[in-house]
Amino acid sequence: MSVLTFNKDNFSQEVLESDKPVLVDFWASWCGPCKMLAPILDEVASEAQTAKIGKINVDEEPELARQFRVMSIPTMILFKDGQAVKTSVGVKPKNEILSMLD
C-alpha cells in the first residue's frame, strides 16, 4: 500500500473510523527531517499489511496539528480504534517505525 494523504475532509473516515491501525506523519514541505523520513515511510507503507500509513501537511491542516498537539515535525502518531496510542517525534529508522505498528 502507498502512503496516503489525510486532511480535515477525510481524517475522520480514514483514521478515526479505520478498522486497522493508522500511522499518521505530521510534516511540512520545508522541513528537512520530514524529507529524510519520507522514503522510510514509503518503505514501511509497502511492507505494512496490517496498518495504514498516511501524512498530514501541517501548513495545509493546522487545525489537525493543533488538535493532536503537534509541536515539532516530523511527528508520527499511531491511531488504534480512533484513539492516539503512540507518538514519536523526529526521524526514526524503519525498524523502529515497524515496531511501533506491532
Secondary structure, DSSP 8 states (H G I E B T S, - for coil): ---EE--TTTHIIIIIT-SS-EEEEEE-TT-HHHHHHHHHHHHHHHH-SSSEEEEEETTT-HHHHHHTT--SSSEEEEEETTEEEEEEES---HHHHHHHH-
